[in-house]
Amino acid sequence: MVGVTKTVAIYSLGGTIAMTTDPATGGVVPALSAHDLLAAVPGLEARGIELRVHDFRRVPGASLAFEDLADLSAEIDKTLSGGDVDGIVITQGTDTIEETAFFLDLHHGQDQPVIVTGAMRNPTMAGPDGPANLYAAVIAAADSKLRGAGCMVVLGDEIHAARHVRKAHTTSPAAFTSPGAGPIGSVAEDRVRLNPALPARRAGLGRPARDVRVGLYTVTLGDDGSLLELWDGECDGLVVAAFGVGHVPQLLVEALSRMATGIPVVLASRIGNGPVLKGTYSFAGSEKDLIGRGLIPAGDLSPYQARLLLRSLIGRGADRRTIVDTFADMAY
């Protein structure tokens, strides 16, 4: 074993990577601890990396709550503030990896990288990918080339920025992609290999001072607005996942216009790849029409990312001008 040269803290949250068969149901459930996961990873002890292991949660990715992520973010800050940890690895279910990564990235203000990983194949299956993903995540978290890069997702030996990563397949081990951007690097032969242009990172926002409720409304064919009306008066902010470049049925226009006078309403695209436009179309319900009525364009943020960002801004007491400027600044 080589001498210890780096220190990585690992937080396990559960998910497929930590699942085993439940005898009562025959299906798999989160049961493995962080130590159990590491015991299945060959070769890490020879990499000269000290591991500080935290069994933080043991739940499916679908059951993670904002309270869990806020607690995790605070714990990461506490761990990194000592200056003796080079990086963080988080293991969790892939259902919500892209949301966890973006949430943590919004509030991560330190230089050490935070790597989120998981598995598409649970340990009871042939060829589980969890051990390889965890191995690559630890290598990435310990690499000084990723200092200042914020929060990232590592699966299948690819490194994706939290800003761009999406889960693009329900079962494939190659489920994670970064539409319009591609991965920022990869892990091969126990080292990080970065693509030529590592994206510039923005300063962390800081954690919200209060809890708020931000809705997400997905527009569908034939939508008459009756379900949209249920959100009126029930949330502090709303994200609309619109058609294409930012379009909604004409029947929704008046309700959205009214809601935008009382709360921030952000216009995103349900496609999740490509930007919301600002001034190409001008029919009732077009992006130009809706922005003119007070909706805030999300740029190329996905609806899920837009919701997380809006929640953080409202929770910190940001005024409308700050919200508009922040979304504009996030756009590429």
C-alpha positions as CSV (number, residue, x, y, z in Angstrom):
1,M,0.0,0.0,0.0
2,V,1.3,3.4,-0.9
3,G,1.4,6.2,1.7
4,V,-1.7,8.3,2.3
5,T,-1.6,11.4,0.2
6,K,-5.3,12.5,-0.1
7,T,-8.4,12.4,2.1
8,V,-11.9,11.9,0.8
9,A,-15.1,11.9,2.9
10,I,-17.9,9.6,1.7
11,Y,-21.6,10.1,2.5
12,S,-24.0,7.3,1.6
13,L,-27.7,8.1,1.2
14,G,-29.0,4.7,0.0
15,G,-30.4,4.1,-3.5
16,T,-29.9,1.3,-6.0
17,I,-26.1,1.1,-5.3
18,A,-27.0,0.1,-1.7
19,M,-29.9,-2.2,-2.3
20,T,-30.3,-5.9,-1.5
21,T,-33.2,-8.3,-1.8
22,D,-36.0,-8.0,0.8
23,P,-37.1,-11.6,1.6
24,A,-40.6,-10.4,2.4
25,T,-41.3,-8.8,-1.0
26,G,-38.7,-10.4,-3.3
27,G,-37.7,-6.9,-4.5
28,V,-34.6,-4.9,-3.6
29,V,-34.5,-2.2,-0.9
30,P,-31.8,0.1,0.5
31,A,-29.9,-1.9,3.1
32,L,-26.1,-1.6,2.6
33,S,-24.0,0.8,4.7
34,A,-21.3,3.0,3.3
35,H,-18.7,0.5,4.7
36,D,-20.5,-2.3,2.9
37,L,-20.3,-0.4,-0.4
38,L,-16.6,0.2,0.0
39,A,-15.9,-3.4,0.9
40,A,-17.1,-4.4,-2.6
41,V,-14.7,-2.0,-4.3
42,P,-11.3,-3.6,-5.1
43,G,-8.1,-1.7,-5.3
44,L,-8.9,1.5,-3.4
45,E,-6.6,0.7,-0.5
46,A,-3.7,0.8,-2.9
47,R,-4.5,4.3,-4.1
48,G,-3.1,6.2,-1.1
49,I,-6.5,7.8,-0.3
50,E,-7.8,8.0,3.3
51,L,-11.5,7.5,3.4
52,R,-13.7,9.0,6.1
53,V,-17.0,7.2,5.9
54,H,-20.5,8.5,6.9
55,D,-23.6,6.4,6.7
56,F,-25.8,9.5,6.3
57,R,-29.2,8.1,5.1
58,R,-30.5,4.8,3.8
59,V,-33.5,5.6,1.5
60,P,-34.4,5.3,-2.1
61,G,-33.5,8.3,-4.3
62,A,-37.2,9.0,-4.8
63,S,-37.7,9.5,-1.1
64,L,-34.9,12.1,-0.5
65,A,-36.4,15.4,0.7
66,F,-35.1,19.0,0.8
67,E,-34.4,18.6,4.5
68,D,-32.0,15.7,3.7
69,L,-30.2,17.8,1.2
70,A,-30.0,20.8,3.4
71,D,-28.6,18.7,6.2
72,L,-26.1,17.1,3.8
73,S,-25.0,20.5,2.4
74,A,-24.4,21.8,6.0
75,E,-22.4,18.6,6.8
76,I,-20.3,19.0,3.7
77,D,-19.5,22.6,4.6
78,K,-18.5,21.6,8.1
79,T,-16.3,18.7,6.8
80,L,-14.6,20.9,4.2
81,S,-14.1,23.9,6.5
82,G,-11.3,22.1,8.4
83,G,-9.2,22.1,5.3
84,D,-7.9,18.5,5.8
85,V,-10.4,16.9,3.3
86,D,-9.6,17.0,-0.4
87,G,-13.0,16.0,-1.8
88,I,-16.4,14.6,-1.1
89,V,-18.2,11.6,-2.6
90,I,-21.9,11.0,-2.2
91,T,-23.7,7.8,-3.1
92,Q,-27.4,7.8,-3.7
93,G,-30.2,6.6,-6.0
94,T,-30.0,7.7,-9.6
95,D,-33.7,8.8,-9.6
96,T,-32.7,12.2,-8.2
97,I,-29.0,12.4,-8.8
98,E,-29.2,15.3,-11.2
99,E,-31.4,17.3,-8.7
100,T,-29.1,16.5,-5.7
101,A,-26.0,17.6,-7.7
102,F,-27.5,20.8,-8.9
103,F,-28.9,21.6,-5.4
104,L,-25.5,21.0,-3.8
105,D,-23.7,23.0,-6.5
106,L,-25.9,26.0,-5.9
107,H,-24.9,26.1,-2.3
108,H,-21.3,24.8,-2.5
109,G,-18.9,27.7,-1.9
110,Q,-15.6,25.8,-1.3
111,D,-12.9,24.7,-3.7
112,Q,-12.9,21.0,-2.9
113,P,-14.9,18.9,-5.5
114,V,-18.2,17.2,-4.5
115,I,-18.9,14.0,-6.5
116,V,-22.3,12.3,-6.6
117,T,-22.5,8.8,-7.9
118,G,-24.8,5.7,-7.8
119,A,-25.6,2.7,-9.8
120,M,-28.0,1.6,-12.4
121,R,-27.6,-2.1,-11.6
122,N,-28.1,-3.2,-8.0
123,P,-25.7,-5.6,-6.3
124,T,-27.9,-8.6,-6.8
125,M,-27.7,-8.3,-10.6
126,A,-25.1,-9.6,-13.0
127,G,-22.4,-6.9,-13.6
128,P,-23.4,-4.4,-10.9
129,D,-21.9,-1.0,-11.8
130,G,-21.8,0.4,-8.3
131,P,-18.3,-0.6,-7.3
132,A,-16.7,0.8,-10.5
133,N,-18.7,4.0,-10.2
134,L,-17.7,4.4,-6.5
135,Y,-14.1,3.7,-7.4
136,A,-14.1,6.4,-10.1
137,A,-15.9,8.9,-7.9
138,V,-13.2,8.6,-5.2
139,I,-10.4,9.0,-7.7
140,A,-12.2,12.1,-9.1
141,A,-12.8,13.6,-5.6
142,A,-9.1,13.2,-4.7
143,D,-7.8,14.8,-7.9
144,S,-6.6,18.4,-7.6
145,K,-7.5,19.1,-11.2
146,L,-11.2,19.3,-10.1
147,R,-10.6,21.8,-7.4
148,G,-12.9,24.8,-8.0
149,A,-15.2,22.8,-10.4
150,G,-18.0,22.5,-7.9
151,C,-20.4,19.5,-7.8
152,M,-20.2,16.8,-10.4
153,V,-21.8,13.5,-11.3
154,V,-19.5,10.5,-12.0
155,L,-21.0,7.3,-13.6
156,G,-19.6,5.0,-16.2
157,D,-16.1,6.7,-15.8
158,E,-17.5,10.0,-17.2
159,I,-17.5,13.2,-15.2
160,H,-20.5,15.5,-15.7
161,A,-21.0,19.0,-14.4
162,A,-24.0,19.4,-12.2
163,R,-25.1,22.3,-14.4
164,H,-25.6,20.0,-17.5
165,V,-26.1,16.4,-16.4
166,R,-29.4,14.6,-17.1
167,K,-30.6,11.0,-16.6
168,A,-31.5,10.1,-20.1
169,H,-32.4,6.4,-19.8
170,T,-34.3,4.4,-17.2
171,T,-32.1,1.3,-17.1
172,S,-28.9,1.6,-19.2
173,P,-25.6,1.8,-17.3
174,A,-24.8,4.6,-19.7
175,A,-27.9,6.6,-18.6
176,F,-26.2,9.9,-17.7
177,T,-25.5,12.5,-20.4
178,S,-24.9,16.2,-20.6
179,P,-27.0,17.4,-23.5
180,G,-25.5,20.3,-25.5
181,A,-22.3,20.2,-23.5
182,G,-21.0,16.6,-23.1
183,P,-19.0,15.3,-20.1
184,I,-16.2,17.6,-18.7
185,G,-13.8,14.7,-18.4
186,S,-13.3,11.0,-17.6
187,V,-11.5,8.7,-15.3
188,A,-9.0,6.2,-16.8
189,E,-6.0,4.4,-15.4
190,D,-6.7,5.9,-12.0
191,R,-6.5,9.5,-13.1
192,V,-8.8,12.3,-14.2
193,R,-8.6,13.3,-17.8
194,L,-10.3,16.7,-18.4
195,N,-11.8,17.8,-21.7
196,P,-10.2,21.0,-23.1
197,A,-12.7,23.5,-21.7
198,L,-13.7,23.1,-18.1
199,P,-16.7,25.3,-17.6
200,A,-16.4,28.4,-15.4
201,R,-18.0,28.0,-12.0
202,R,-20.2,30.6,-10.3
203,A,-20.0,31.4,-6.6
204,G,-22.3,29.5,-4.3
205,L,-25.6,31.1,-3.4
206,G,-25.6,30.2,0.3
207,R,-28.4,28.2,1.9
208,P,-32.0,29.6,2.0
209,A,-33.0,31.3,5.2
210,R,-36.6,29.9,5.1
211,D,-38.5,27.0,3.6
212,V,-40.6,27.9,0.6
213,R,-42.9,26.0,-1.8
214,V,-42.1,26.2,-5.5
215,G,-44.4,24.3,-7.9
216,L,-43.6,22.7,-11.2
217,Y,-46.3,22.6,-13.9
218,T,-45.8,20.6,-17.1
219,V,-47.8,21.7,-20.1
220,T,-49.5,19.0,-22.2
221,L,-51.4,18.8,-25.4
222,G,-55.0,20.0,-25.0
223,D,-54.2,21.6,-21.6
224,D,-57.2,23.8,-20.7
225,G,-55.6,25.4,-17.6
226,S,-57.9,23.9,-15.0
227,L,-55.0,22.0,-13.3
228,L,-52.8,25.1,-13.5
229,E,-55.5,27.0,-11.5
230,L,-54.9,24.6,-8.6
231,W,-51.5,26.2,-8.1
232,D,-52.9,29.7,-7.7
233,G,-52.3,30.9,-4.2
234,E,-50.7,27.6,-3.2
235,C,-47.0,28.3,-3.8
236,D,-44.3,30.9,-3.4
237,G,-43.1,30.5,-7.0
238,L,-43.9,28.4,-10.0
239,V,-41.9,26.9,-12.9
240,V,-43.7,26.2,-16.1
241,A,-42.3,23.3,-18.2
242,A,-43.6,24.6,-21.6
243,F,-43.6,23.2,-25.1
244,G,-40.5,23.6,-27.3
245,V,-38.8,27.0,-27.0
246,G,-41.3,28.2,-24.4
247,H,-44.8,27.9,-25.7
248,V,-48.1,27.2,-23.9
249,P,-51.7,26.8,-25.1
250,Q,-53.6,30.1,-25.4
251,L,-56.0,28.9,-22.7
252,L,-53.2,29.2,-20.1
253,V,-52.1,32.7,-20.9
254,E,-54.5,34.7,-18.6
255,A,-53.9,32.4,-15.6
256,L,-50.1,32.6,-16.0
257,S,-50.3,36.4,-16.5
258,R,-52.3,36.8,-13.3
259,M,-50.0,34.5,-11.3
260,A,-46.9,36.3,-12.5
261,T,-48.2,39.5,-10.9
262,G,-48.1,37.9,-7.4
263,I,-45.2,35.4,-7.5
264,P,-42.2,34.7,-9.6
265,V,-43.2,32.4,-12.5
266,V,-40.3,30.9,-14.5
267,L,-40.7,29.7,-18.1
268,A,-38.6,26.6,-18.9
269,S,-38.8,24.0,-21.7
270,R,-40.1,20.5,-20.9
271,I,-37.6,19.2,-23.5
272,G,-34.6,19.7,-21.2
273,N,-32.1,20.3,-24.0
274,G,-31.7,23.7,-25.5
275,P,-32.8,27.2,-24.5
276,V,-36.1,29.0,-24.0
277,L,-36.2,31.7,-26.6
278,K,-37.0,35.4,-25.9
279,G,-38.2,37.0,-29.0
280,T,-38.8,34.8,-32.1
281,Y,-42.5,33.9,-31.8
282,S,-45.2,36.4,-30.9
283,F,-48.6,34.6,-30.9
284,A,-50.6,34.4,-27.7
285,G,-48.8,31.8,-25.5
286,S,-45.5,32.2,-27.3
287,E,-42.3,32.9,-25.4
288,K,-42.3,36.6,-26.4
289,D,-45.9,37.0,-25.2
290,L,-45.3,35.2,-21.9
291,I,-42.1,37.1,-21.1
292,G,-43.9,40.3,-21.9
293,R,-46.6,39.3,-19.3
294,G,-43.9,38.9,-16.6
295,L,-42.7,35.3,-16.9
296,I,-39.0,34.9,-16.3
297,P,-37.1,32.9,-19.0
298,A,-35.0,30.0,-17.6
299,G,-32.5,29.9,-20.4
300,D,-31.3,26.4,-20.9
301,L,-31.9,25.2,-17.4
302,S,-34.1,22.2,-17.2
303,P,-37.4,22.6,-15.4
304,Y,-36.0,20.7,-12.4
305,Q,-32.9,22.9,-12.2
306,A,-35.1,26.0,-12.6
307,R,-37.3,24.9,-9.7
308,L,-34.2,24.3,-7.4
309,L,-32.7,27.7,-8.3
310,L,-36.0,29.6,-7.9
311,R,-36.6,27.9,-4.5
312,S,-33.1,28.9,-3.3
313,L,-33.6,32.5,-4.4
314,I,-37.0,32.9,-2.9
315,G,-35.8,31.3,0.3
316,R,-33.0,33.8,0.6
317,G,-35.5,36.7,0.1
318,A,-34.3,37.7,-3.4
319,D,-36.5,40.4,-5.1
320,R,-37.7,40.0,-8.6
321,R,-34.8,41.9,-10.2
322,T,-32.3,39.6,-8.5
323,I,-34.3,36.6,-9.6
324,V,-34.4,37.8,-13.2
325,D,-30.7,38.7,-13.2
326,T,-29.7,35.4,-11.7
327,F,-31.6,33.3,-14.3
328,A,-30.1,35.5,-17.0
329,D,-26.6,34.9,-15.6
330,M,-27.1,31.2,-15.5
331,A,-27.9,31.1,-19.2
332,Y,-25.3,30.1,-21.8
